[in-house]
């Protein structure tokens, strides 16, 4: 199975993380759970795996030149961060009402 990351998939991954993480956070609030195995597994599943799969992808492509910048990767990272930020702001506005 090949998974080609796109700006849309990166934005969806950011929105998913922004919605899921605050929902899970109350379960791990406190000193005794901050380094627990459940906390680490949830962090990997909710933040790291979607970011890696839908922003970075699982394949590695060599840039064309020695000083080439992967602009597509930078675009996907920006989309992931922007979608997560917009989703978090909208959720905060919704909760405030």
Phi, psi and omega in degrees: 000125176255139180236113180262112180290143179230166175301326179292315179295326177294319179294320178294322177295320177295318178294319178300313180296321181291332178276317187285321186295312177297329178292325180275337187305318181301335179288341184241017180281127178132161182293322187287339183253357187294334179243021185284162179296320178298320177298316181293320180294317178297321177298317179294317183285326186268328183251305190287313182296311177298321180296316182292313184291316189259353176250309181272322185085177182255354177256161178238127178247128179287132175301154186291326181237171182293332180245023182287143178254133178281088183293329178295320177295317178298322177296315180295320177297316178297319178295320179297312180293318181295316180295320178295319180294313180297317180296317179296319179294316179296322178294321178294320177295318180297318180291331182285340182276000000 
